[in-house]
Every structure is written in structure tokens, then in C-alpha cells.
Amino acid sequence: MAIDYTKIGKRIAARRKALGLKQAQVSERCEVNDNYISNIERAKSIPSLETLMRLCEALETTPDALLLGTSLYHNEEHWRSVAQQLRGLTPGQLQLVERFIALAAEQDL
């Protein structure tokens, strides 16, 4: 499995922006140089494991969210609600949902 540092950088930038933080604020929280955050976001630098963990703390997220793009919303109640909604669908509606999921999974967000 190849690591896509461009996607990781985009996820870091997106999370930073979602929190309304500037690169300088994140660099201060991580105790790194301002330019280093910019380089990580643009995949010009590869963060060490220690820096990645600092980024997670600064951005209030998890390593899997930054590395793999997984959702931060792993609430069991949420998934039960989704499952309950799916149970009420017709076979045709379920097929449409499956196609939508496949399409969404192909998107590079």
C-alpha cells in the first residue's frame, strides 16, 4: 500500500481550516516552524510520527482520520440509526444506496 502524502496534506489543511486555524497557530501548537506545516500540507515534507501525533492533538483529530480519511464520527448510535433506515428500504432503494456509496467512495475529497 503506497502512502499518498498529497491526500494526507489535504486532509490536514482541510481539518485546520474547519477549525478556523491558521498555519501559524497549528505550528505553534505542534512546536514546529510555520513553513513546515505549509510543506506538510503541500506534501513537500513528510512528518515524523511524533509530528503527526502533535498534529492530531493540535487539530483535535485521530491519526486514522489524517492518514486514511476515515470519519471522526464513529458513534454506535449513529450507525444503528443508519442501519435502521436501511432496513426500511425496498430492494431497489437499497441498490440505489449501494451505487451512491460506490460513487462517493471513488471521490477524492
Buried (B, 14 or more C-beta within 10 A) or exposed (E): EEEBBEBBBBBBBBBBEEEEBEBEBBBBBBEBEBEBBBBBBEBEBEBEEEBBEBBBEBBEBBEEBBBEBEEEEEEEEEEEEEEEEEEEEEEEEEEEEEEEEEEEEEEEE
